[in-house]
Amino acid sequence: MKCAYCGSNKTEVFNSRTTRSGTQIWRRRRCTDCDETMTSYERIDLQQVLSIDTGKLKKQRYSRPKLYVSLLRAFEGGAKLDSVDAIIDTIEQRLLSLNKEIITLSELSDAVLRTIKPVDTVAFMKYLANHSDLSGTRELNKVIKKY
């Protein structure tokens, strides 16, 4: 990693910890040329690891920004906007725990709904309304009981 102060490629890690429920690694680095220290955060790029099976023989790469936007819409007007990143970290941890390279849209929705329901019921309902094909009240009640 390049030094943020002098641009040298000679940096070494002298402290490292997992953060955000194990989805990130926090590292303290020291430049061996200028002796300055800096902090870096590393996270698995799920776009390289996960594909989403969208049906109809199509697949697309997982996109954290797309998930972020859909959660911002769900939490719009709520008090939890500042915690969307932490919520996505939890969702990504759930997706990684599936140990699959290809996940379905329903598996992604399931991870999102299981994560946001305890946080904000209104956001849960908004996300459910925007990402489900529910045909009636009976089906809606069945899905709500599931989570």
C-alpha positions in Angstrom: 0.0 0.0 0.0 1.2 3.5 -0.8 2.0 5.9 2.0 -0.7 8.6 2.2 2.0 11.2 3.2 5.0 10.6 1.0 3.7 8.1 -1.7 6.3 5.5 -0.9 5.4 1.8 -1.5 7.3 0.8 1.6 4.6 0.4 4.3 4.3 -2.3 6.9 1.3 -3.4 9.1 2.0 -3.1 12.8 -1.6 -3.7 14.1 -4.5 -5.5 12.6 -8.1 -6.4 13.8 -11.3 -7.5 12.4 -14.2 -5.1 12.6 -17.9 -4.8 11.7 -18.7 -8.4 12.8 -15.7 -9.8 10.9 -16.6 -8.2 7.5 -13.7 -5.8 7.5 -10.1 -5.7 8.6 -8.7 -2.6 10.3 -5.0 -2.1 9.9 -2.5 0.4 11.3 0.4 0.9 8.9 3.7 2.6 9.2 5.7 4.0 6.3 9.3 2.8 6.5 10.5 5.9 4.5 8.8 8.8 6.4 7.8 7.0 9.6 4.2 8.3 9.4 1.3 6.0 10.5 -2.0 5.6 8.8 -5.2 3.5 9.1 -6.7 1.4 6.4 -9.9 -0.7 6.2 -10.1 -3.7 4.0 -13.3 -5.5 3.0 -14.0 -8.4 0.7 -15.2 -7.2 -2.7 -18.3 -9.3 -3.0 -18.8 -8.2 -6.5 -15.8 -10.5 -7.3 -17.2 -13.3 -5.2 -21.0 -13.3 -5.6 -23.4 -13.4 -8.6 -27.1 -13.0 -8.3 -29.3 -15.4 -10.2 -32.1 -13.1 -11.5 -34.0 -15.9 -13.2 -34.6 -16.2 -16.9 -31.1 -17.6 -17.4 -29.5 -14.2 -16.4 -27.0 -13.5 -13.7 -25.6 -10.2 -12.5 -22.8 -9.3 -10.1 -23.6 -8.4 -6.6 -23.6 -4.6 -6.1 -23.2 -3.0 -2.7 -24.2 0.5 -4.1 -27.5 -1.0 -5.5 -28.3 -2.5 -2.2 -27.4 0.8 -0.4 -29.8 2.7 -2.6 -32.6 0.3 -2.1 -32.1 0.4 1.7 -32.0 4.2 1.6 -35.4 4.2 0.0 -36.7 1.8 2.6 -35.4 3.8 5.5 -36.4 7.1 3.9 -37.8 9.4 6.6 -36.6 7.0 9.3 -34.1 7.6 12.1 -31.8 4.8 11.0 -30.2 6.4 7.9 -26.8 6.6 9.6 -26.7 2.8 10.2 -27.3 1.7 6.6 -23.7 0.8 6.2 -23.7 -1.4 9.3 -26.9 -3.0 8.1 -25.3 -3.8 4.8 -22.3 -5.3 6.6 -24.6 -7.6 8.4 -26.5 -8.6 5.2 -23.1 -9.3 3.5 -22.0 -11.4 6.4 -25.3 -13.5 6.0 -24.6 -13.8 2.3 -21.1 -15.0 2.8 -22.3 -17.5 5.4 -24.3 -19.2 2.6 -21.0 -20.4 1.1 -22.3 -20.0 -2.4 -20.9 -18.3 -5.5 -24.3 -17.8 -7.0 -27.2 -16.6 -4.8 -30.8 -16.1 -5.9 -32.8 -12.9 -5.6 -35.0 -14.6 -3.0 -31.9 -15.4 -0.9 -30.7 -11.8 -1.1 -34.2 -10.5 -0.2 -34.4 -13.0 2.7 -31.0 -11.8 4.1 -32.2 -8.1 3.8 -35.6 -8.7 5.4 -34.2 -10.8 8.2 -31.7 -8.0 8.9 -33.9 -5.0 8.8 -37.1 -6.2 10.4 -35.7 -6.0 14.0 -34.2 -2.6 13.2 -37.2 -0.8 11.6 -40.6 -2.3 10.9 -41.6 0.5 8.5 -38.4 0.0 6.4 -39.1 -3.7 6.4 -42.6 -3.2 5.0 -41.3 -0.7 2.4 -38.6 -3.0 1.3 -41.0 -5.9 1.2 -43.5 -3.9 -0.9 -40.8 -2.9 -3.4 -39.1 -6.2 -3.7 -41.9 -8.8 -3.6 -44.7 -10.0 -5.8 -47.4 -10.5 -3.2 -50.8 -11.1 -4.5 -53.0 -10.5 -1.5 -53.4 -10.0 2.3 -53.1 -13.7 3.0 -49.7 -13.9 1.3 -48.5 -10.7 3.0 -49.4 -12.1 6.4 -47.6 -15.4 5.6 -44.4 -13.5 4.7 -44.6 -11.2 7.7 -44.9 -14.3 10.0 -41.9 -15.9 8.3 -39.6 -13.0 9.4 
